[in-house]
């Protein structure tokens, strides 16, 4: 469950009581990862999600239509209805390190980034893992959990503005081959592409 809660940072909750709509969605470009999440949600809730391709944006969409699942996930994740005020659940912050590792892993797989080191063109000084969110406090809480695991991070930076968007976002980075290798060994990834890149960085450290 902790991994799914982290992955939901890039999720979408939709509620329309008058039309009896209670929906949870996750979007991703990588089909294999979406199918993996589908297996996770089916195992946790006993309901197979619908997976489809959004041809407009060429991204895959995992969709769960269920009031029971919607209400359970909103409750456990402490979703506020707004990404800007959605902090990390208190239950995760108070959990043992193994639970926090799974949450961070899911968060990274949905909202994190790592350079395309598989092409061998990234210099050591440019090796960085990053997390992006519209909620600065959420990243501060994430930073605290990562540092407790013995991994050094930078400061939460921002606000930044993407061209064409009025809402700012913030970013937390882990710099340098040594610290990124620690992240690869201690936390890792279940996202096929990110997992491959972290394995390369872990070997090279």
C-alpha positions as CSV (number, residue, x, y, z in Angstrom):
1,X,0.0,0.0,0.0
2,X,2.8,2.4,0.8
3,X,4.2,2.1,-2.8
4,X,0.8,2.9,-4.2
5,X,0.3,5.9,-2.0
6,X,3.6,7.3,-3.3
7,X,2.6,6.6,-6.9
8,X,-0.7,8.4,-6.3
9,X,1.2,11.7,-6.1
10,X,0.7,11.9,-9.9
11,X,-2.8,10.6,-9.6
12,X,-6.2,12.2,-10.1
13,X,-9.2,11.9,-7.8
14,X,-12.7,12.7,-9.3
15,X,-15.9,12.8,-7.3
16,X,-19.3,13.7,-8.6
17,X,-22.0,12.6,-6.2
18,X,-25.0,13.6,-8.4
19,X,-23.7,11.4,-11.2
20,X,-22.4,8.7,-8.8
21,X,-18.8,9.1,-10.1
22,X,-16.0,8.1,-7.7
23,X,-12.9,7.7,-9.8
24,X,-9.1,7.4,-9.3
25,X,-6.7,7.7,-12.2
26,X,-3.0,7.5,-12.8
27,X,-1.4,8.6,-16.1
28,X,2.0,7.4,-17.4
29,X,3.9,7.1,-20.6
30,X,5.3,3.7,-19.7
31,X,2.7,1.0,-20.4
32,X,4.7,-1.7,-18.4
33,X,4.6,0.4,-15.3
34,X,0.9,1.1,-15.6
35,X,0.2,-2.6,-16.0
36,X,2.3,-3.3,-12.9
37,X,0.3,-0.7,-10.9
38,X,-2.9,-2.4,-12.2
39,X,-1.7,-5.7,-10.7
40,X,-0.9,-3.9,-7.4
41,X,-4.4,-2.3,-7.2
42,X,-6.1,-5.5,-8.1
43,X,-4.2,-7.4,-5.4
44,X,-5.0,-4.7,-2.8
45,X,-8.7,-4.1,-3.6
46,X,-9.9,-7.1,-5.5
47,X,-11.0,-5.1,-8.5
48,X,-9.3,-5.0,-11.9
49,X,-8.7,-1.4,-13.1
50,X,-9.3,-0.3,-16.7
51,X,-6.2,0.5,-18.6
52,X,-6.3,2.5,-21.9
53,X,-4.2,4.8,-24.0
54,X,-5.1,8.5,-24.3
55,X,-4.3,9.1,-28.0
56,X,-4.3,12.8,-27.6
57,X,-1.3,12.9,-25.3
58,X,0.0,9.4,-26.0
59,X,0.0,8.4,-22.3
60,X,-1.5,5.4,-20.6
61,X,-4.4,5.7,-18.2
62,X,-5.2,3.5,-15.2
63,X,-8.7,4.1,-14.0
64,X,-10.6,2.7,-11.0
65,X,-14.3,3.4,-10.8
66,X,-15.4,2.5,-7.3
67,X,-16.8,4.5,-4.4
68,X,-15.3,2.0,-1.9
69,X,-11.8,2.2,-3.3
70,X,-12.1,6.0,-3.9
71,X,-13.0,6.7,-0.3
72,X,-10.4,4.3,1.1
73,X,-7.6,5.9,-0.9
74,X,-8.7,9.4,-0.2
75,X,-8.8,8.5,3.5
76,X,-5.4,6.7,3.7
77,X,-3.6,9.2,1.5
78,X,-5.2,12.2,3.4
79,X,-6.0,13.8,0.0
80,X,-7.2,17.3,0.6
81,X,-8.8,17.9,-2.8
82,X,-5.9,20.1,-3.9
83,X,-2.3,19.1,-4.9
84,X,-1.0,22.4,-3.4
85,X,-2.1,21.4,0.1
86,X,-1.7,17.7,-0.1
87,X,1.0,16.7,2.4
88,X,2.5,13.3,3.0
89,X,0.2,11.2,5.2
90,X,0.9,11.3,8.9
91,X,0.8,7.5,8.9
92,X,3.7,7.3,6.5
93,X,5.7,9.9,8.3
94,X,5.3,7.9,11.5
95,X,6.0,4.6,9.9
96,X,9.2,2.5,10.1
97,X,11.9,3.1,7.5
98,X,10.9,0.1,5.4
99,X,7.4,1.5,4.9
100,X,8.9,5.0,4.1
101,X,11.3,3.4,1.5
102,X,8.3,2.0,-0.4
103,X,6.5,5.3,-0.3
104,X,9.5,7.2,-1.6
105,X,10.0,4.6,-4.3
106,X,6.4,5.0,-5.5
107,X,6.7,8.8,-5.3
108,X,9.9,8.6,-7.4
109,X,8.4,6.3,-10.0
110,X,5.5,8.6,-10.6
111,X,7.0,12.1,-10.0
112,X,10.7,11.6,-10.0
113,X,13.4,11.9,-12.6
114,X,16.9,10.5,-13.4
115,X,19.2,11.3,-16.4
116,X,19.3,9.0,-19.4
117,X,22.6,7.5,-18.4
118,X,22.0,4.4,-20.7
119,X,23.4,6.4,-23.6
120,X,26.6,7.1,-21.7
121,X,26.5,10.9,-22.4
122,X,25.9,12.2,-18.8
123,X,28.9,13.6,-16.9
124,X,29.4,12.7,-13.3
125,X,28.7,16.3,-12.1
126,X,25.3,16.2,-13.9
127,X,24.1,13.0,-12.2
128,X,21.0,14.0,-10.2
129,X,17.7,12.4,-9.0
130,X,14.9,14.9,-8.6
131,X,11.3,15.0,-7.3
132,X,8.8,17.7,-8.6
133,X,5.6,18.8,-6.9
134,X,3.4,21.9,-6.6
135,X,3.4,21.5,-2.8
136,X,6.7,22.7,-1.2
137,X,5.8,21.3,2.3
138,X,5.3,17.8,0.8
139,X,8.9,17.9,-0.6
140,X,10.2,19.1,2.7
141,X,8.6,16.1,4.4
142,X,10.1,13.9,1.6
143,X,13.5,15.4,2.2
144,X,13.3,14.6,5.9
145,X,12.5,10.9,5.2
146,X,15.3,10.6,2.6
147,X,17.9,12.1,4.9
148,X,16.9,9.8,7.7
149,X,17.9,6.9,5.4
150,X,21.4,8.4,5.2
151,X,21.1,10.0,1.8
152,X,22.1,13.6,1.4
153,X,19.8,15.9,-0.5
154,X,19.8,19.5,-1.6
155,X,17.3,22.1,-0.5
156,X,13.8,22.3,-1.9
157,X,14.1,24.8,-4.6
158,X,11.6,27.0,-6.4
159,X,9.1,28.3,-7.2
160,X,9.6,27.6,-10.9
161,X,7.1,28.4,-13.6
162,X,6.5,26.3,-16.7
163,X,5.8,28.3,-19.9
164,X,2.1,28.6,-20.4
165,X,1.2,27.7,-16.8
166,X,0.4,30.1,-13.9
167,X,0.9,27.6,-11.1
168,X,4.4,27.2,-9.7
169,X,6.2,24.0,-8.9
170,X,9.1,23.1,-6.6
171,X,11.9,20.6,-6.9
172,X,14.0,18.5,-4.5
173,X,17.3,17.1,-5.9
174,X,19.9,14.5,-4.9
175,X,23.2,15.5,-6.4
176,X,26.3,13.6,-7.4
177,X,27.1,10.0,-8.4
178,X,27.8,8.9,-4.8
179,X,24.5,10.1,-3.3
180,X,22.4,8.9,-6.3
181,X,24.1,5.5,-6.0
182,X,23.0,5.4,-2.4
183,X,19.5,6.2,-3.5
184,X,19.7,3.4,-6.1
185,X,20.8,0.9,-3.4
186,X,18.6,2.0,-0.5
187,X,15.4,2.9,-2.3
188,X,15.6,1.9,-5.9
189,X,12.7,1.8,-8.4
190,X,10.1,-0.5,-9.9
191,X,9.6,1.7,-13.0
192,X,11.3,-0.2,-15.9
193,X,13.1,2.8,-17.4
194,X,14.1,4.4,-14.1
195,X,15.1,1.1,-12.6
196,X,17.6,0.4,-15.5
197,X,19.1,3.9,-15.1
198,X,19.5,3.5,-11.4
199,X,21.1,0.1,-11.8
200,X,23.7,1.6,-14.1
201,X,24.5,4.4,-11.6
202,X,24.7,1.9,-8.7
203,X,27.2,-0.2,-10.6
204,X,29.3,2.7,-11.6
205,X,29.6,4.2,-8.1
